[in-house]
Each structure stands twice: as structure tokens, then as C-alpha cells.
């Protein structure tokens, strides 16, 4: 997935060090949801074109919400955003709210990894 299709806040430059393999286990549901969203954005989303009234698009909002809040809460936030996106909506800039205690890093593809403790 191209990083240019995601807002700058949804990508990073982290990578998963070999000594953090066990620390990633709790992040598997979040990263699985992100993989599904990336697949959707790479295939289905391109057929619709740029039709969202909000920025970022609803699928980019979903990526940011899942990154920040996890698979369950992020998906609920994305569903609420999709419900707000209708022909009578004013639209505009609507970024997902950042998690107050986000303690992870993002890869260049937008996946979530544990912070390195150097």
C-alpha cells in the first residue's frame, strides 16, 4: 500500500525488532483489521473514486481509528463515521481522535508495533 494514500499521522518509520516478537501478540487483532482495511483500500475503494464528503476518506479514518484505539473500538468509530457520511452532511475535516495514551509506533505501511526502548 502506498503511504501517499494515508494521512501523514497514519504512517511512521518504525519496524519490528527481532527481540520484540512476543510483544506483538496483543497487537495481532489490530494489525489483522489494518490488513483488511489496506486490502479494501487497495481494491474496492479505488473503484468508487473520491466520493467521501469528509477528509480523510472514511476508509482512511477507519485506518487511523483502528491504529489508535484497537480493532473493536476503532471499528465502532469507523461505523459511526460512515453513518455520518450521507448526502446531507456538510463534510469537512474529520480526523479520528488520538488515543490519550497511545504507546505504540507505526510502520511505513501503517501497521502498529511496540515502541522500541533504546
C-alpha positions in Angstrom: 0.0 0.0 0.0 1.3 3.4 -0.9 1.9 5.7 2.0 0.7 8.6 0.0 -2.9 7.3 0.3 -2.9 7.6 4.1 -2.7 10.8 6.1 0.7 11.5 7.5 -0.4 10.8 11.0 -1.2 7.2 10.0 2.3 6.2 8.9 5.7 6.1 10.6 9.2 4.7 10.2 9.2 2.1 12.9 10.0 -1.6 12.4 9.6 -4.7 14.5 12.9 -5.6 16.1 13.6 -9.3 16.5 13.6 -9.2 20.3 10.0 -7.8 20.4 8.3 -10.8 18.7 6.3 -11.7 21.8 5.3 -8.1 22.5 3.4 -8.0 19.2 0.9 -10.8 20.1 -1.6 -8.4 21.7 -1.4 -6.3 18.6 -2.4 -9.1 16.2 -6.2 -8.3 16.1 -5.4 -4.6 15.5 -3.0 -5.4 12.7 -5.3 -8.0 11.2 -8.0 -5.4 11.0 -5.5 -3.0 9.4 -4.6 -5.6 6.8 -8.2 -6.0 5.9 -8.6 -2.2 5.6 -5.5 -2.0 3.5 -6.9 -4.7 1.2 -10.1 -2.8 0.9 -8.4 0.5 0.2 -6.2 -1.1 -2.5 -9.0 -2.8 -4.3 -12.6 -1.8 -3.7 -12.0 1.8 -2.6 -10.4 2.6 -6.0 -13.5 1.6 -7.9 -15.6 4.2 -6.1 -13.1 7.1 -6.5 -13.0 10.1 -4.3 -16.7 10.4 -3.2 -16.3 11.0 0.6 -17.6 14.3 1.9 -15.0 14.2 4.7 -11.2 14.3 4.8 -9.7 11.9 5.3 -11.9 9.5 3.5 -14.0 7.0 5.5 -11.5 4.2 4.9 -8.5 6.3 5.9 -10.5 7.4 9.0 -11.0 3.7 9.8 -7.3 3.0 9.5 -6.5 5.9 11.9 -9.2 4.8 14.4 -8.1 1.2 14.4 -4.4 2.2 14.8 -5.2 4.5 17.7 -8.0 2.7 19.5 -7.7 -1.0 18.6 -9.8 -3.3 16.4 -13.1 -3.2 18.3 -13.4 0.4 19.3 -11.8 1.6 16.1 -14.3 -0.4 14.0 -17.1 1.1 16.1 -15.7 4.6 15.4 -15.5 3.8 11.7 -19.1 2.6 11.6 -20.2 5.9 13.3 -18.3 7.9 10.8 -19.8 6.0 7.9 -23.3 6.7 9.4 -22.4 10.5 9.5 -21.4 10.4 5.8 -24.6 11.0 3.9 -25.7 13.3 1.1 -26.9 16.0 3.5 -23.8 16.0 5.6 -21.7 19.2 5.5 -18.5 17.3 5.4 -15.1 18.8 6.1 -12.0 17.7 8.0 -12.8 14.9 10.5 -9.7 13.2 11.8 -10.1 10.3 14.3 -9.4 11.5 17.8 -5.9 10.4 19.1 -5.8 8.0 22.0 -4.6 9.8 25.1 -2.1 7.1 26.0 -1.1 5.7 22.6 2.1 3.8 23.4 2.9 2.1 20.1 4.8 3.0 16.9 3.7 2.8 13.3 5.5 1.2 10.4 5.7 2.9 7.0 2.7 0.8 5.9 0.6 1.9 8.9 0.9 -1.3 11.0 1.2 -1.0 14.8 4.3 -2.3 16.5 5.6 -1.9 20.1 7.7 1.1 20.9 11.4 0.4 21.0 13.1 1.0 24.3 16.5 2.1 23.3 
